[in-house]
Every structure is written in structure tokens, then in C-alpha cells.
Amino acid sequence: MFKEVLSEFKKFALKGNVMDMAVGVIIGASFGKIVDSLVKDILMPPLGLLLGKVDFANLYVTLSDGSVPGPYASLDAAQKAGAVTINYGMFINVLISFLIVAFSVFVLIKGINKLQDAVERKAKKAEAAEAPKQKQCPYCKSMVDKAATRCPFCTSQLK
């Protein structure tokens, strides 16, 4: 019984859709790390500099002091002291990361849709360009070659 279940699981896991999904998840996770680094290491430092040398990662509100009373020099110091904080600077970083990922996915989906539309239009043009090679006999309703002048089935004269 266990061998049957294992065999069915192997068949399921090795299907194309499951493997495609696994590759997508792995690439998505890597893309998420790239976007996270883009936000933390590239976008936020200049933005913080423009806003008066603000380090967004250290923007927080202390709700309750920890074992060592505040004020704390950084979010890390507050967390090490056991303070309860609302880390709105980290939330801003994550929000910007999300917006970049969402925009990237939007652009990707828009491109895929445009490509699918182009393929569909091309298929419709090819279908329309391919003229019918046969016509229907108006008398016996049989399909005859388009160039025929007489129906081979009923021998009627065709226009």
C-alpha cells in the first residue's frame, strides 16, 4: 500500500505543471531577494539622505522599555534591551519592496498578454488568408473542389 502511494506521489510530483511551479517558486524567491537588496541597499540610502540622513531601518516607536531604559541609539539596541517597538521603518522598506515586485509582475503579465494577443491575431489572419479549397454543390450539397465546373456526385453544371 505504501509503495502504491509513493508511486502515485512520484507521478504527481514529476508532472510538468508541478515542476514548472517549483521552478517558478525558486525563481520568485531569488527575485524577492534581489528586490529586497535593491530597496535596502540602493533605493533607501539616497532617499534617507534626501530626507535628512534618515535610516529607514531605524525608524521605530518604543511602546515599552526593556531591561535597560531608553532612549535607544538604534532599533537593534532597543530589541537587544527587550523593548517593545513598532518598526514602521522596516514596514516602509517591505512596502516599497512589495510595490516593486507587484509592478514587475504587472509588467510581466502585461507583456505575456500582449504576446498572446499577437499570436492569436496571427493565427486568425492565417485562418482568414487560407481560402476554402472546396465549395458546396448547390444541388446535392456535396463538397467539391473549388475549381470544379461540374459536380462529380450529381453531374450538375456549377457556376
C-alpha positions as CSV (number, residue, x, y, z in Angstrom):
1,M,0.0,0.0,0.0
2,F,2.8,2.4,0.9
3,K,4.6,1.6,-2.4
4,E,1.4,2.5,-4.3
5,V,1.0,5.8,-2.5
6,L,4.7,6.6,-3.1
7,S,4.4,5.7,-6.8
8,E,1.4,7.9,-7.2
9,F,3.2,10.7,-5.4
10,K,6.2,10.4,-7.8
11,K,3.9,10.5,-10.8
12,F,2.2,13.7,-9.4
13,A,5.5,15.4,-8.4
14,L,7.1,14.8,-11.7
15,K,4.3,16.1,-13.8
16,G,5.2,19.1,-15.9
17,N,2.9,21.6,-14.0
18,V,4.4,20.7,-10.6
19,M,7.9,21.0,-11.9
20,D,7.1,24.4,-13.6
21,M,5.6,25.6,-10.4
22,A,8.6,24.6,-8.4
23,V,10.9,26.4,-10.8
24,G,8.7,29.5,-10.5
25,V,8.8,29.4,-6.7
26,I,12.6,29.2,-6.7
27,I,13.0,32.0,-9.2
28,G,10.4,34.1,-7.3
29,A,12.3,33.7,-4.1
30,S,15.5,34.7,-5.8
31,F,13.8,37.7,-7.4
32,G,12.4,38.7,-4.0
33,K,15.9,38.7,-2.6
34,I,17.1,40.9,-5.4
35,V,14.3,43.3,-4.9
36,D,14.9,43.4,-1.2
37,S,18.5,44.2,-1.8
38,L,17.6,46.9,-4.3
39,V,15.3,48.6,-1.8
40,K,17.6,48.3,1.2
41,D,21.0,48.9,-0.5
42,I,20.2,51.1,-3.5
43,L,16.9,53.0,-3.1
44,M,16.6,53.7,0.6
45,P,20.1,55.2,1.3
46,P,19.7,58.0,-1.2
47,L,16.0,58.5,-0.1
48,G,17.1,58.7,3.5
49,L,19.8,61.2,2.6
50,L,17.3,63.4,0.8
51,L,15.0,63.3,3.8
52,G,17.7,64.5,6.2
53,K,20.0,61.5,6.7
54,V,17.2,59.2,7.9
55,D,17.9,55.5,8.1
56,F,14.5,53.9,7.4
57,A,15.6,50.6,9.1
58,N,16.0,52.5,12.4
59,L,12.6,54.3,12.3
60,Y,10.6,52.9,15.2
61,V,8.4,53.8,18.1
62,T,9.1,52.4,21.5
63,L,5.9,51.2,23.2
64,S,7.6,49.8,26.3
65,D,11.2,50.0,27.6
66,G,13.1,46.8,28.0
67,S,15.5,45.8,30.8
68,V,17.6,48.8,30.0
69,P,15.5,52.0,29.9
70,G,15.5,54.1,26.7
71,P,16.2,56.2,24.6
72,Y,18.0,53.7,22.4
73,A,20.5,54.5,19.8
74,S,19.1,52.1,17.2
75,L,16.3,49.6,16.6
76,D,18.9,46.8,17.2
77,A,19.8,48.3,20.6
78,A,16.1,48.6,21.6
79,Q,15.5,45.0,20.6
80,K,18.5,43.7,22.5
81,A,17.3,45.6,25.6
82,G,13.9,43.8,25.2
83,A,11.9,46.9,24.3
84,V,8.6,46.5,22.6
85,T,8.7,48.5,19.4
86,I,6.6,49.3,16.3
87,N,9.1,49.1,13.4
88,Y,7.5,51.4,10.9
89,G,10.8,52.0,9.0
90,M,11.1,48.3,8.3
91,F,7.5,48.3,7.2
92,I,8.2,51.1,4.7
93,N,11.1,49.0,3.3
94,V,8.9,46.0,2.9
95,L,6.1,48.1,1.4
96,I,8.5,49.5,-1.3
97,S,9.8,46.0,-2.0
98,F,6.2,44.8,-2.5
99,L,5.4,47.7,-4.8
100,I,8.4,46.9,-6.9
101,V,7.5,43.2,-7.1
102,A,3.9,44.0,-7.9
103,F,4.9,46.4,-10.6
104,S,7.3,43.9,-12.1
105,V,4.6,41.1,-12.1
106,F,2.2,43.6,-13.7
107,V,4.7,44.4,-16.5
108,L,5.4,40.7,-17.0
109,I,1.7,39.8,-17.2
110,K,1.0,42.7,-19.5
111,G,3.8,41.6,-21.8
112,I,2.6,38.0,-21.8
113,N,-0.9,39.1,-22.6
114,K,0.3,41.3,-25.5
115,L,2.3,38.3,-26.8
116,Q,-0.7,36.0,-26.6
117,D,-2.9,38.6,-28.4
118,A,-0.3,38.9,-31.2
119,V,-0.2,35.1,-31.6
120,E,-4.0,34.9,-31.7
121,R,-4.2,37.7,-34.3
122,K,-1.6,36.0,-36.4
123,A,-3.5,32.7,-36.2
124,K,-6.7,34.5,-37.2
125,K,-5.0,36.2,-40.1
126,A,-3.6,32.8,-41.3
127,E,-7.0,31.2,-41.0
128,A,-8.7,34.0,-42.9
129,A,-6.0,34.0,-45.6
130,E,-6.4,30.3,-46.2
131,A,-9.2,30.3,-48.6
132,P,-11.5,27.3,-48.7
133,K,-10.3,24.7,-51.2
134,Q,-13.8,23.3,-51.6
135,K,-17.3,24.6,-52.3
136,Q,-20.7,23.0,-51.8
137,C,-22.7,21.8,-54.7
138,P,-26.0,23.8,-54.6
139,Y,-27.9,20.8,-55.9
140,C,-26.7,17.7,-53.9
141,K,-24.9,19.6,-51.1
142,S,-21.7,17.6,-51.6
143,M,-18.3,19.2,-51.2
144,V,-16.5,19.6,-54.5
145,D,-13.2,21.2,-55.5
146,K,-13.4,25.0,-55.8
147,A,-12.2,25.0,-59.4
148,A,-14.8,22.3,-60.5
149,T,-17.3,23.3,-63.1
150,R,-19.4,20.1,-62.8
151,C,-20.3,18.2,-59.6
152,P,-18.7,14.7,-59.7
153,F,-21.5,13.4,-57.5
154,C,-24.7,14.6,-59.3
155,T,-23.0,15.8,-62.5
156,S,-24.8,19.2,-62.3
157,Q,-23.3,22.2,-64.0
158,L,-21.7,24.5,-61.4
159,K,-21.2,28.2,-61.8
